[in-house]
Amino acid sequence: EQKEQTLWIDARGLERADFDELIEMLTGYAGTLKAKILYDGKRYEFPVNLNRAFAAELRTFLPESCVKLV
């Protein structure tokens, strides 16, 4: 049985403008994997498509330590 995976993104260190850009980027990779983003005391959720391009673009915003697939 496959447990559904979740991509946790800790964006608490980002400036607001960068966070807005990150959200815009995420919506461009709509898919079936649940991504949960922590920011400003809130939790945001987006379904994303985890592929190489997405992973590379995500790294331009955040270090790998802020992103976990669980």
mmCIF file as Biopython writes it, N, C-alpha, C and O atoms, coordinates in Angstrom:
data_model
#
loop_
_atom_site.group_PDB
_atom_site.id
_atom_site.type_symbol
_atom_site.label_atom_id
_atom_site.label_alt_id
_atom_site.label_comp_id
_atom_site.label_asym_id
_atom_site.label_entity_id
_atom_site.label_seq_id
_atom_site.pdbx_PDB_ins_code
_atom_site.Cartn_x
_atom_site.Cartn_y
_atom_site.Cartn_z
_atom_site.occupancy
_atom_site.B_iso_or_equiv
_atom_site.auth_seq_id
_atom_site.auth_asym_id
_atom_site.pdbx_PDB_model_num
ATOM 1   N N  . GLU A ? 1  ? 0.847  -1.206 0.000   1.0 0.0 1  A 1 
ATOM 2   C CA . GLU A ? 1  ? 0.000  0.000  0.000   1.0 0.0 1  A 1 
ATOM 3   C C  . GLU A ? 1  ? 0.877  1.248  0.000   1.0 0.0 1  A 1 
ATOM 4   O O  . GLU A ? 1  ? 1.767  1.399  0.837   1.0 0.0 1  A 1 
ATOM 5   N N  . GLN A ? 2  ? 0.615  2.117  -0.931  1.0 0.0 2  A 1 
ATOM 6   C CA . GLN A ? 2  ? 1.416  3.337  -1.065  1.0 0.0 2  A 1 
ATOM 7   C C  . GLN A ? 2  ? 0.824  4.455  -0.215  1.0 0.0 2  A 1 
ATOM 8   O O  . GLN A ? 2  ? -0.325 4.854  -0.405  1.0 0.0 2  A 1 
ATOM 9   N N  . LYS A ? 3  ? 1.623  4.955  0.724   1.0 0.0 3  A 1 
ATOM 10  C CA . LYS A ? 3  ? 1.171  6.067  1.544   1.0 0.0 3  A 1 
ATOM 11  C C  . LYS A ? 3  ? 1.347  7.343  0.723   1.0 0.0 3  A 1 
ATOM 12  O O  . LYS A ? 3  ? 2.349  7.520  0.030   1.0 0.0 3  A 1 
ATOM 13  N N  . GLU A ? 4  ? 0.361  8.221  0.816   1.0 0.0 4  A 1 
ATOM 14  C CA . GLU A ? 4  ? 0.452  9.457  0.060   1.0 0.0 4  A 1 
ATOM 15  C C  . GLU A ? 4  ? 1.567  10.338 0.623   1.0 0.0 4  A 1 
ATOM 16  O O  . GLU A ? 4  ? 1.638  10.581 1.827   1.0 0.0 4  A 1 
ATOM 17  N N  . GLN A ? 5  ? 2.428  10.807 -0.267  1.0 0.0 5  A 1 
ATOM 18  C CA . GLN A ? 5  ? 3.543  11.642 0.182   1.0 0.0 5  A 1 
ATOM 19  C C  . GLN A ? 5  ? 3.157  13.111 0.202   1.0 0.0 5  A 1 
ATOM 20  O O  . GLN A ? 5  ? 2.272  13.554 -0.529  1.0 0.0 5  A 1 
ATOM 21  N N  . THR A ? 6  ? 3.835  13.843 1.046   1.0 0.0 6  A 1 
ATOM 22  C CA . THR A ? 6  ? 3.625  15.284 1.146   1.0 0.0 6  A 1 
ATOM 23  C C  . THR A ? 6  ? 4.966  15.982 1.035   1.0 0.0 6  A 1 
ATOM 24  O O  . THR A ? 6  ? 5.952  15.557 1.637   1.0 0.0 6  A 1 
ATOM 25  N N  . LEU A ? 7  ? 4.996  17.053 0.261   1.0 0.0 7  A 1 
ATOM 26  C CA . LEU A ? 7  ? 6.197  17.870 0.135   1.0 0.0 7  A 1 
ATOM 27  C C  . LEU A ? 7  ? 6.065  19.046 1.100   1.0 0.0 7  A 1 
ATOM 28  O O  . LEU A ? 7  ? 5.200  19.905 0.931   1.0 0.0 7  A 1 
ATOM 29  N N  . TRP A ? 8  ? 6.936  19.076 2.117   1.0 0.0 8  A 1 
ATOM 30  C CA . TRP A ? 8  ? 6.910  20.164 3.092   1.0 0.0 8  A 1 
ATOM 31  C C  . TRP A ? 8  ? 7.920  21.220 2.680   1.0 0.0 8  A 1 
ATOM 32  O O  . TRP A ? 8  ? 9.089  20.920 2.438   1.0 0.0 8  A 1 
ATOM 33  N N  . ILE A ? 9  ? 7.456  22.456 2.603   1.0 0.0 9  A 1 
ATOM 34  C CA . ILE A ? 9  ? 8.332  23.562 2.216   1.0 0.0 9  A 1 
ATOM 35  C C  . ILE A ? 9  ? 8.326  24.603 3.333   1.0 0.0 9  A 1 
ATOM 36  O O  . ILE A ? 9  ? 7.290  25.192 3.645   1.0 0.0 9  A 1 
ATOM 37  N N  . ASP A ? 10 ? 9.486  24.816 3.923   1.0 0.0 10 A 1 
ATOM 38  C CA . ASP A ? 10 ? 9.602  25.813 4.981   1.0 0.0 10 A 1 
ATOM 39  C C  . ASP A ? 10 ? 10.036 27.137 4.368   1.0 0.0 10 A 1 
ATOM 40  O O  . ASP A ? 10 ? 11.216 27.349 4.090   1.0 0.0 10 A 1 
ATOM 41  N N  . ALA A ? 11 ? 9.069  28.024 4.160   1.0 0.0 11 A 1 
ATOM 42  C CA . ALA A ? 11 ? 9.350  29.301 3.495   1.0 0.0 11 A 1 
ATOM 43  C C  . ALA A ? 11 ? 9.402  30.451 4.495   1.0 0.0 11 A 1 
ATOM 44  O O  . ALA A ? 11 ? 9.326  31.618 4.113   1.0 0.0 11 A 1 
ATOM 45  N N  . ARG A ? 12 ? 9.529  30.116 5.774   1.0 0.0 12 A 1 
ATOM 46  C CA . ARG A ? 12 ? 9.475  31.159 6.804   1.0 0.0 12 A 1 
ATOM 47  C C  . ARG A ? 12 ? 10.606 32.175 6.703   1.0 0.0 12 A 1 
ATOM 48  O O  . ARG A ? 12 ? 10.487 33.287 7.218   1.0 0.0 12 A 1 
ATOM 49  N N  . GLY A ? 13 ? 11.705 31.804 6.044   1.0 0.0 13 A 1 
ATOM 50  C CA . GLY A ? 13 ? 12.823 32.728 5.924   1.0 0.0 13 A 1 
ATOM 51  C C  . GLY A ? 13 ? 12.711 33.681 4.739   1.0 0.0 13 A 1 
ATOM 52  O O  . GLY A ? 13 ? 13.554 34.559 4.562   1.0 0.0 13 A 1 
ATOM 53  N N  . LEU A ? 14 ? 11.672 33.507 3.933   1.0 0.0 14 A 1 
ATOM 54  C CA . LEU A ? 14 ? 11.552 34.315 2.723   1.0 0.0 14 A 1 
ATOM 55  C C  . LEU A ? 14 ? 10.923 35.681 2.976   1.0 0.0 14 A 1 
ATOM 56  O O  . LEU A ? 14 ? 10.101 35.850 3.876   1.0 0.0 14 A 1 
ATOM 57  N N  . GLU A ? 15 ? 11.327 36.641 2.164   1.0 0.0 15 A 1 
ATOM 58  C CA . GLU A ? 15 ? 10.667 37.952 2.139   1.0 0.0 15 A 1 
ATOM 59  C C  . GLU A ? 15 ? 9.306  37.753 1.482   1.0 0.0 15 A 1 
ATOM 60  O O  . GLU A ? 15 ? 9.102  36.794 0.738   1.0 0.0 15 A 1 
ATOM 61  N N  . ARG A ? 16 ? 8.372  38.667 1.763   1.0 0.0 16 A 1 
ATOM 62  C CA . ARG A ? 16 ? 7.024  38.540 1.210   1.0 0.0 16 A 1 
ATOM 63  C C  . ARG A ? 16 ? 7.029  38.453 -0.323  1.0 0.0 16 A 1 
ATOM 64  O O  . ARG A ? 16 ? 6.322  37.628 -0.902  1.0 0.0 16 A 1 
ATOM 65  N N  . ALA A ? 17 ? 7.816  39.295 -0.966  1.0 0.0 17 A 1 
ATOM 66  C CA . ALA A ? 17 ? 7.857  39.296 -2.435  1.0 0.0 17 A 1 
ATOM 67  C C  . ALA A ? 17 ? 8.332  37.948 -2.974  1.0 0.0 17 A 1 
ATOM 68  O O  . ALA A ? 17 ? 7.805  37.448 -3.968  1.0 0.0 17 A 1 
ATOM 69  N N  . ASP A ? 18 ? 9.336  37.365 -2.306  1.0 0.0 18 A 1 
ATOM 70  C CA . ASP A ? 18 ? 9.840  36.061 -2.721  1.0 0.0 18 A 1 
ATOM 71  C C  . ASP A ? 18 ? 8.806  34.974 -2.476  1.0 0.0 18 A 1 
ATOM 72  O O  . ASP A ? 18 ? 8.673  34.040 -3.266  1.0 0.0 18 A 1 
ATOM 73  N N  . PHE A ? 19 ? 8.077  35.104 -1.374  1.0 0.0 19 A 1 
ATOM 74  C CA . PHE A ? 19 ? 7.034  34.127 -1.073  1.0 0.0 19 A 1 
ATOM 75  C C  . PHE A ? 19 ? 5.946  34.175 -2.143  1.0 0.0 19 A 1 
ATOM 76  O O  . PHE A ? 19 ? 5.497  33.136 -2.626  1.0 0.0 19 A 1 
ATOM 77  N N  . ASP A ? 20 ? 5.525  35.385 -2.510  1.0 0.0 20 A 1 
ATOM 78  C CA . ASP A ? 20 ? 4.503  35.536 -3.553  1.0 0.0 20 A 1 
ATOM 79  C C  . ASP A ? 20 ? 4.974  34.914 -4.865  1.0 0.0 20 A 1 
ATOM 80  O O  . ASP A ? 20 ? 4.201  34.280 -5.583  1.0 0.0 20 A 1 
ATOM 81  N N  . GLU A ? 21 ? 6.249  35.108 -5.158  1.0 0.0 21 A 1 
ATOM 82  C CA . GLU A ? 21 ? 6.833  34.542 -6.375  1.0 0.0 21 A 1 
ATOM 83  C C  . GLU A ? 21 ? 6.876  33.015 -6.298  1.0 0.0 21 A 1 
ATOM 84  O O  . GLU A ? 21 ? 6.626  32.325 -7.286  1.0 0.0 21 A 1 
ATOM 85  N N  . LEU A ? 22 ? 7.192  32.509 -5.128  1.0 0.0 22 A 1 
ATOM 86  C CA . LEU A ? 22 ? 7.218  31.061 -4.906  1.0 0.0 22 A 1 
ATOM 87  C C  . LEU A ? 22 ? 5.832  30.463 -5.149  1.0 0.0 22 A 1 
ATOM 88  O O  . LEU A ? 22 ? 5.704  29.439 -5.820  1.0 0.0 22 A 1 
ATOM 89  N N  . ILE A ? 23 ? 4.800  31.100 -4.607  1.0 0.0 23 A 1 
ATOM 90  C CA . ILE A ? 23 ? 3.426  30.622 -4.774  1.0 0.0 23 A 1 
ATOM 91  C C  . ILE A ? 23 ? 3.042  30.632 -6.260  1.0 0.0 23 A 1 
ATOM 92  O O  . ILE A ? 23 ? 2.411  29.699 -6.757  1.0 0.0 23 A 1 
ATOM 93  N N  . GLU A ? 24 ? 3.431  31.698 -6.948  1.0 0.0 24 A 1 
ATOM 94  C CA . GLU A ? 24 ? 3.153  31.793 -8.379  1.0 0.0 24 A 1 
ATOM 95  C C  . GLU A ? 24 ? 3.844  30.658 -9.140  1.0 0.0 24 A 1 
ATOM 96  O O  . GLU A ? 24 ? 3.273  30.067 -10.057 1.0 0.0 24 A 1 
ATOM 97  N N  . MET A ? 25 ? 5.085  30.369 -8.739  1.0 0.0 25 A 1 
ATOM 98  C CA . MET A ? 25 ? 5.831  29.289 -9.358  1.0 0.0 25 A 1 
ATOM 99  C C  . MET A ? 25 ? 5.140  27.944 -9.110  1.0 0.0 25 A 1 
ATOM 100 O O  . MET A ? 25 ? 5.037  27.116 -10.016 1.0 0.0 25 A 1 
ATOM 101 N N  . LEU A ? 26 ? 4.670  27.735 -7.882  1.0 0.0 26 A 1 
ATOM 102 C CA . LEU A ? 26 ? 4.000  26.477 -7.540  1.0 0.0 26 A 1 
ATOM 103 C C  . LEU A ? 26 ? 2.755  26.244 -8.377  1.0 0.0 26 A 1 
ATOM 104 O O  . LEU A ? 26 ? 2.495  25.127 -8.823  1.0 0.0 26 A 1 
ATOM 105 N N  . THR A ? 27 ? 1.986  27.309 -8.588  1.0 0.0 27 A 1 
ATOM 106 C CA . THR A ? 27 ? 0.749  27.153 -9.359  1.0 0.0 27 A 1 
ATOM 107 C C  . THR A ? 27 ? 1.040  26.775 -10.813 1.0 0.0 27 A 1 
ATOM 108 O O  . THR A ? 27 ? 0.183  26.216 -11.497 1.0 0.0 27 A 1 
ATOM 109 N N  . GLY A ? 28 ? 2.249  27.082 -11.276 1.0 0.0 28 A 1 
ATOM 110 C CA . GLY A ? 28 ? 2.648  26.699 -12.622 1.0 0.0 28 A 1 
ATOM 111 C C  . GLY A ? 28 ? 3.014  25.228 -12.741 1.0 0.0 28 A 1 
ATOM 112 O O  . GLY A ? 28 ? 3.182  24.713 -13.846 1.0 0.0 28 A 1 
ATOM 113 N N  . TYR A ? 29 ? 3.136  24.556 -11.613 1.0 0.0 29 A 1 
ATOM 114 C CA . TYR A ? 29 ? 3.467  23.123 -11.597 1.0 0.0 29 A 1 
ATOM 115 C C  . TYR A ? 29 ? 2.341  22.325 -10.956 1.0 0.0 29 A 1 
ATOM 116 O O  . TYR A ? 29 ? 2.593  21.416 -10.165 1.0 0.0 29 A 1 
ATOM 117 N N  . ALA A ? 30 ? 1.122  22.656 -11.288 1.0 0.0 30 A 1 
ATOM 118 C CA . ALA A ? 30 ? -0.028 21.961 -10.704 1.0 0.0 30 A 1 
ATOM 119 C C  . ALA A ? 30 ? 0.039  20.469 -11.011 1.0 0.0 30 A 1 
ATOM 120 O O  . ALA A ? 30 ? 0.348  20.059 -12.130 1.0 0.0 30 A 1 
ATOM 121 N N  . GLY A ? 31 ? -0.258 19.670 -9.995  1.0 0.0 31 A 1 
ATOM 122 C CA . GLY A ? 31 ? -0.199 18.225 -10.171 1.0 0.0 31 A 1 
ATOM 123 C C  . GLY A ? 31 ? -0.967 17.526 -9.069  1.0 0.0 31 A 1 
ATOM 124 O O  . GLY A ? 31 ? -1.977 18.034 -8.583  1.0 0.0 31 A 1 
ATOM 125 N N  . THR A ? 32 ? -0.482 16.352 -8.673  1.0 0.0 32 A 1 
ATOM 126 C CA . THR A ? 32 ? -1.216 15.541 -7.711  1.0 0.0 32 A 1 
ATOM 127 C C  . THR A ? 32 ? -0.511 15.382 -6.362  1.0 0.0 32 A 1 
ATOM 128 O O  . THR A ? 32 ? -1.096 14.862 -5.412  1.0 0.0 32 A 1 
ATOM 129 N N  . LEU A ? 33 ? 0.745  15.830 -6.279  1.0 0.0 33 A 1 
ATOM 130 C CA . LEU A ? 33 ? 1.469  15.723 -5.013  1.0 0.0 33 A 1 
ATOM 131 C C  . LEU A ? 33 ? 1.119  16.902 -4.115  1.0 0.0 33 A 1 
ATOM 132 O O  . LEU A ? 33 ? 1.162  18.057 -4.537  1.0 0.0 33 A 1 
ATOM 133 N N  . LYS A ? 34 ? 0.773  16.591 -2.882  1.0 0.0 34 A 1 
ATOM 134 C CA . LYS A ? 34 ? 0.408  17.645 -1.938  1.0 0.0 34 A 1 
ATOM 135 C C  . LYS A ? 34 ? 1.653  18.365 -1.434  1.0 0.0 34 A 1 
ATOM 136 O O  . LYS A ? 34 ? 2.555  17.740 -0.876  1.0 0.0 34 A 1 
ATOM 137 N N  . ALA A ? 35 ? 1.698  19.675 -1.631  1.0 0.0 35 A 1 
ATOM 138 C CA . ALA A ? 35 ? 2.794  20.481 -1.091  1.0 0.0 35 A 1 
ATOM 139 C C  . ALA A ? 35 ? 2.230  21.359 0.010   1.0 0.0 35 A 1 
ATOM 140 O O  . ALA A ? 35 ? 1.235  22.055 -0.191  1.0 0.0 35 A 1 
ATOM 141 N N  . LYS A ? 36 ? 2.867  21.328 1.178   1.0 0.0 36 A 1 
ATOM 142 C CA . LYS A ? 36 ? 2.448  22.180 2.289   1.0 0.0 36 A 1 
ATOM 143 C C  . LYS A ? 36 ? 3.552  23.182 2.563   1.0 0.0 36 A 1 
ATOM 144 O O  . LYS A ? 36 ? 4.705  22.816 2.789   1.0 0.0 36 A 1 
ATOM 145 N N  . ILE A ? 37 ? 3.176  24.459 2.539   1.0 0.0 37 A 1 
ATOM 146 C CA . ILE A ? 37 ? 4.151  25.530 2.691   1.0 0.0 37 A 1 
ATOM 147 C C  . ILE A ? 37 ? 3.923  26.243 4.007   1.0 0.0 37 A 1 
ATOM 148 O O  . ILE A ? 37 ? 2.817  26.707 4.284   1.0 0.0 37 A 1 
ATOM 149 N N  . LEU A ? 38 ? 4.962  26.334 4.818   1.0 0.0 38 A 1 
ATOM 150 C CA . LEU A ? 38 ? 4.875  27.064 6.078   1.0 0.0 38 A 1 
ATOM 151 C C  . LEU A ? 38 ? 5.393  28.471 5.845   1.0 0.0 38 A 1 
ATOM 152 O O  . LEU A ? 38 ? 6.504  28.674 5.355   1.0 0.0 38 A 1 
ATOM 153 N N  . TYR A ? 39 ? 4.552  29.448 6.212   1.0 0.0 39 A 1 
ATOM 154 C CA . TYR A ? 39 ? 4.975  30.835 6.045   1.0 0.0 39 A 1 
ATOM 155 C C  . TYR A ? 39 ? 4.141  31.737 6.941   1.0 0.0 39 A 1 
ATOM 156 O O  . TYR A ? 39 ? 2.917  31.611 6.979   1.0 0.0 39 A 1 
ATOM 157 N N  . ASP A ? 40 ? 4.783  32.636 7.655   1.0 0.0 40 A 1 
ATOM 158 C CA . ASP A ? 40 ? 4.088  33.656 8.425   1.0 0.0 40 A 1 
ATOM 159 C C  . ASP A ? 40 ? 3.035  33.073 9.375   1.0 0.0 40 A 1 
ATOM 160 O O  . ASP A ? 40 ? 1.936  33.612 9.508   1.0 0.0 40 A 1 
ATOM 161 N N  . GLY A ? 41 ? 3.389  31.968 10.028  1.0 0.0 41 A 1 
ATOM 162 C CA . GLY A ? 41 ? 2.474  31.359 10.995  1.0 0.0 41 A 1 
ATOM 163 C C  . GLY A ? 41 ? 1.299  30.634 10.365  1.0 0.0 41 A 1 
ATOM 164 O O  . GLY A ? 41 ? 0.399  30.191 11.078  1.0 0.0 41 A 1 
ATOM 165 N N  . LYS A ? 42 ? 1.288  30.504 9.057   1.0 0.0 42 A 1 
ATOM 166 C CA . LYS A ? 42 ? 0.189  29.808 8.383   1.0 0.0 42 A 1 
ATOM 167 C C  . LYS A ? 42 ? 0.726  28.631 7.587   1.0 0.0 42 A 1 
ATOM 168 O O  . LYS A ? 42 ? 1.925  28.508 7.340   1.0 0.0 42 A 1 
ATOM 169 N N  . ARG A ? 43 ? -0.208 27.768 7.195   1.0 0.0 43 A 1 
ATOM 170 C CA . ARG A ? 43 ? 0.136  26.624 6.362   1.0 0.0 43 A 1 
ATOM 171 C C  . ARG A ? 43 ? -0.682 26.707 5.080   1.0 0.0 43 A 1 
ATOM 172 O O  . ARG A ? 43 ? -1.912 26.744 5.111   1.0 0.0 43 A 1 
ATOM 173 N N  . TYR A ? 44 ? 0.015  26.733 3.967   1.0 0.0 44 A 1 
ATOM 174 C CA . TYR A ? 44 ? -0.645 26.801 2.670   1.0 0.0 44 A 1 
ATOM 175 C C  . TYR A ? 44 ? -0.520 25.447 1.997   1.0 0.0 44 A 1 
ATOM 176 O O  . TYR A ? 44 ? 0.460  24.733 2.212   1.0 0.0 44 A 1 
ATOM 177 N N  . GLU A ? 45 ? -1.503 25.088 1.188   1.0 0.0 45 A 1 
ATOM 178 C CA . GLU A ? 45 ? -1.459 23.794 0.526   1.0 0.0 45 A 1 
ATOM 179 C C  . GLU A ? 45 ? -1.699 23.928 -0.978  1.0 0.0 45 A 1 
ATOM 180 O O  . GLU A ? 45 ? -2.641 24.587 -1.417  1.0 0.0 45 A 1 
ATOM 181 N N  . PHE A ? 46 ? -0.830 23.290 -1.749  1.0 0.0 46 A 1 
ATOM 182 C CA . PHE A ? 46 ? -0.956 23.306 -3.201  1.0 0.0 46 A 1 
ATOM 183 C C  . PHE A ? 46 ? -0.669 21.922 -3.750  1.0 0.0 46 A 1 
ATOM 184 O O  . PHE A ? 46 ? 0.258  21.259 -3.285  1.0 0.0 46 A 1 
ATOM 185 N N  . PRO A ? 47 ? -1.443 21.467 -4.732  1.0 0.0 47 A 1 
ATOM 186 C CA . PRO A ? 47 ? -1.084 20.215 -5.401  1.0 0.0 47 A 1 
ATOM 187 C C  . PRO A ? 47 ? -0.067 20.517 -6.494  1.0 0.0 47 A 1 
ATOM 188 O O  . PRO A ? 47 ? -0.324 21.338 -7.374  1.0 0.0 47 A 1 
ATOM 189 N N  . VAL A ? 48 ? 1.082  19.859 -6.440  1.0 0.0 48 A 1 
ATOM 190 C CA . VAL A ? 48 ? 2.144  20.135 -7.411  1.0 0.0 48 A 1 
ATOM 191 C C  . VAL A ? 48 ? 2.589  18.882 -8.152  1.0 0.0 48 A 1 
ATOM 192 O O  . VAL A ? 48 ? 2.303  17.758 -7.741  1.0 0.0 48 A 1 
ATOM 193 N N  . ASN A ? 49 ? 3.286  19.104 -9.238  1.0 0.0 49 A 1 
ATOM 194 C CA . ASN A ? 49 ? 3.873  18.036 -10.021 1.0 0.0 49 A 1 
ATOM 195 C C  . ASN A ? 49 ? 5.378  18.075 -9.741  1.0 0.0 49 A 1 
ATOM 196 O O  . ASN A ? 49 ? 6.077  18.982 -10.191 1.0 0.0 49 A 1 
ATOM 197 N N  . LEU A ? 50 ? 5.861  17.094 -9.003  1.0 0.0 50 A 1 
ATOM 198 C CA . LEU A ? 50 ? 7.273  17.078 -8.623  1.0 0.0 50 A 1 
ATOM 199 C C  . LEU A ? 50 ? 8.108  16.503 -9.756  1.0 0.0 50 A 1 
ATOM 200 O O  . LEU A ? 50 ? 8.167  15.287 -9.937  1.0 0.0 50 A 1 
ATOM 201 N N  . ASN A ? 51 ? 8.749  17.374 -10.513 1.0 0.0 51 A 1 
ATOM 202 C CA . ASN A ? 51 ? 9.646  16.915 -11.572 1.0 0.0 51 A 1 
ATOM 203 C C  . ASN A ? 51 ? 10.970 17.666 -11.452 1.0 0.0 51 A 1 
ATOM 204 O O  . ASN A ? 51 ? 11.150 18.497 -10.561 1.0 0.0 51 A 1 
ATOM 205 N N  . ARG A ? 52 ? 11.876 17.365 -12.348 1.0 0.0 52 A 1 
ATOM 206 C CA . ARG A ? 52 ? 13.217 17.946 -12.248 1.0 0.0 52 A 1 
ATOM 207 C C  . ARG A ? 52 ? 13.201 19.477 -12.362 1.0 0.0 52 A 1 
ATOM 208 O O  . ARG A ? 52 ? 13.910 20.169 -11.631 1.0 0.0 52 A 1 
ATOM 209 N N  . ALA A ? 53 ? 12.396 19.986 -13.273 1.0 0.0 53 A 1 
ATOM 210 C CA . ALA A ? 53 ? 12.321 21.437 -13.471 1.0 0.0 53 A 1 
ATOM 211 C C  . ALA A ? 53 ? 11.780 22.120 -12.217 1.0 0.0 53 A 1 
ATOM 212 O O  . ALA A ? 53 ? 12.280 23.163 -11.795 1.0 0.0 53 A 1 
ATOM 213 N N  . PHE A ? 54 ? 10.756 21.516 -11.634 1.0 0.0 54 A 1 
ATOM 214 C CA . PHE A ? 54 ? 10.167 22.062 -10.410 1.0 0.0 54 A 1 
ATOM 215 C C  . PHE A ? 54 ? 11.193 22.079 -9.284  1.0 0.0 54 A 1 
ATOM 216 O O  . PHE A ? 54 ? 11.355 23.085 -8.593  1.0 0.0 54 A 1 
ATOM 217 N N  . ALA A ? 55 ? 11.882 20.955 -9.107  1.0 0.0 55 A 1 
ATOM 218 C CA . ALA A ? 55 ? 12.881 20.842 -8.043  1.0 0.0 55 A 1 
ATOM 219 C C  . ALA A ? 55 ? 13.996 21.878 -8.228  1.0 0.0 55 A 1 
ATOM 220 O O  . ALA A ? 55 ? 14.450 22.490 -7.261  1.0 0.0 55 A 1 
ATOM 221 N N  . ALA A ? 56 ? 14.425 22.064 -9.466  1.0 0.0 56 A 1 
ATOM 222 C CA . ALA A ? 56 ? 15.494 23.027 -9.749  1.0 0.0 56 A 1 
ATOM 223 C C  . ALA A ? 56 ? 15.026 24.448 -9.453  1.0 0.0 56 A 1 
ATOM 224 O O  . ALA A ? 56 ? 15.766 25.249 -8.882  1.0 0.0 56 A 1 
ATOM 225 N N  . GLU A ? 57 ? 13.798 24.751 -9.844  1.0 0.0 57 A 1 
ATOM 226 C CA . GLU A ? 57 ? 13.280 26.092 -9.626  1.0 0.0 57 A 1 
ATOM 227 C C  . GLU A ? 57 ? 13.065 26.358 -8.133  1.0 0.0 57 A 1 
ATOM 228 O O  . GLU A ? 57 ? 13.290 27.465 -7.644  1.0 0.0 57 A 1 
ATOM 229 N N  . LEU A ? 58 ? 12.631 25.332 -7.434  1.0 0.0 58 A 1 
ATOM 230 C CA . LEU A ? 58 ? 12.416 25.454 -5.985  1.0 0.0 58 A 1 
ATOM 231 C C  . LEU A ? 58 ? 13.725 25.798 -5.275  1.0 0.0 58 A 1 
ATOM 232 O O  . LEU A ? 58 ? 13.744 26.576 -4.322  1.0 0.0 58 A 1 
ATOM 233 N N  . ARG A ? 59 ? 14.821 25.203 -5.758  1.0 0.0 59 A 1 
ATOM 234 C CA . ARG A ? 59 ? 16.136 25.455 -5.146  1.0 0.0 59 A 1 
ATOM 235 C C  . ARG A ? 59 ? 16.621 26.886 -5.363  1.0 0.0 59 A 1 
ATOM 236 O O  . ARG A ? 59 ? 17.519 27.341 -4.655  1.0 0.0 59 A 1 
ATOM 237 N N  . THR A ? 60 ? 16.042 27.605 -6.333  1.0 0.0 60 A 1 
ATOM 238 C CA . THR A ? 60 ? 16.445 29.002 -6.507  1.0 0.0 60 A 1 
ATOM 239 C C  . THR A ? 60 ? 15.836 29.867 -5.399  1.0 0.0 60 A 1 
ATOM 240 O O  . THR A ? 60 ? 16.301 30.979 -5.148  1.0 0.0 60 A 1 
ATOM 241 N N  . PHE A ? 61 ? 14.795 29.352 -4.738  1.0 0.0 61 A 1 
ATOM 242 C CA . PHE A ? 61 ? 14.153 30.086 -3.647  1.0 0.0 61 A 1 
ATOM 243 C C  . PHE A ? 61 ? 14.683 29.667 -2.277  1.0 0.0 61 A 1 
ATOM 244 O O  . PHE A ? 61 ? 14.906 30.498 -1.397  1.0 0.0 61 A 1 
ATOM 245 N N  . LEU A ? 62 ? 14.877 28.356 -2.119  1.0 0.0 62 A 1 
ATOM 246 C CA . LEU A ? 62 ? 15.169 27.816 -0.792  1.0 0.0 62 A 1 
ATOM 247 C C  . LEU A ? 62 ? 16.267 26.768 -0.820  1.0 0.0 62 A 1 
ATOM 248 O O  . LEU A ? 62 ? 16.410 26.040 -1.803  1.0 0.0 62 A 1 
ATOM 249 N N  . PRO A ? 63 ? 17.044 26.687 0.256   1.0 0.0 63 A 1 
ATOM 250 C CA . PRO A ? 63 ? 18.041 25.600 0.338   1.0 0.0 63 A 1 
ATOM 251 C C  . PRO A ? 63 ? 17.329 24.275 0.517   1.0 0.0 63 A 1 
ATOM 252 O O  . PRO A ? 63 ? 16.183 24.225 0.963   1.0 0.0 63 A 1 
ATOM 253 N N  . GLU A ? 64 ? 18.022 23.203 0.163   1.0 0.0 64 A 1 
ATOM 254 C CA . GLU A ? 64 ? 17.444 21.870 0.245   1.0 0.0 64 A 1 
ATOM 255 C C  . GLU A ? 64 ? 16.962 21.520 1.649   1.0 0.0 64 A 1 
ATOM 256 O O  . GLU A ? 64 ? 16.027 20.737 1.813   1.0 0.0 64 A 1 
ATOM 257 N N  . SER A ? 65 ? 17.604 22.105 2.665   1.0 0.0 65 A 1 
ATOM 258 C CA . SER A ? 65 ? 17.231 21.807 4.051   1.0 0.0 65 A 1 
ATOM 259 C C  . SER A ? 65 ? 15.820 22.289 4.389   1.0 0.0 65 A 1 
ATOM 260 O O  . SER A ? 65 ? 15.230 21.847 5.375   1.0 0.0 65 A 1 
ATOM 261 N N  . CYS A ? 66 ? 15.284 23.190 3.574   1.0 0.0 66 A 1 
ATOM 262 C CA . CYS A ? 66 ? 13.930 23.733 3.817   1.0 0.0 66 A 1 
ATOM 263 C C  . CYS A ? 66 ? 12.850 22.958 3.067   1.0 0.0 66 A 1 
ATOM 264 O O  . CYS A ? 66 ? 11.669 23.300 3.134   1.0 0.0 66 A 1 
ATOM 265 N N  . VAL A ? 67 ? 13.263 21.919 2.356   1.0 0.0 67 A 1 
ATOM 266 C CA . VAL A ? 67 ? 12.308 21.149 1.558   1.0 0.0 67 A 1 
ATOM 267 C C  . VAL A ? 67 ? 12.424 19.675 1.917   1.0 0.0 67 A 1 
ATOM 268 O O  . VAL A ? 67 ? 13.507 19.095 1.843   1.0 0.0 67 A 1 
ATOM 269 N N  . LYS A ? 68 ? 11.300 19.067 2.309   1.0 0.0 68 A 1 
ATOM 270 C CA . LYS A ? 68 ? 11.326 17.649 2.678   1.0 0.0 68 A 1 
ATOM 271 C C  . LYS A ? 68 ? 10.152 16.922 2.065   1.0 0.0 68 A 1 
ATOM 272 O O  . LYS A ? 68 ? 9.019  17.403 2.105   1.0 0.0 68 A 1 
ATOM 273 N N  . LEU A ? 69 ? 10.424 15.758 1.496   1.0 0.0 69 A 1 
ATOM 274 C CA . LEU A ? 69 ? 9.378  14.908 0.961   1.0 0.0 69 A 1 
ATOM 275 C C  . LEU A ? 69 ? 9.138  13.800 1.976   1.0 0.0 69 A 1 
ATOM 276 O O  . LEU A ? 69 ? 10.022 12.980 2.222   1.0 0.0 69 A 1 
ATOM 277 N N  . VAL A ? 70 ? 7.947  13.772 2.567   1.0 0.0 70 A 1 
ATOM 278 C CA . VAL A ? 70 ? 7.657  12.749 3.588   1.0 0.0 70 A 1 
ATOM 279 C C  . VAL A ? 70 ? 6.402  11.964 3.256   1.0 0.0 70 A 1 
ATOM 280 O O  . VAL A ? 70 ? 6.017  11.068 4.008   1.0 0.0 70 A 1 
#
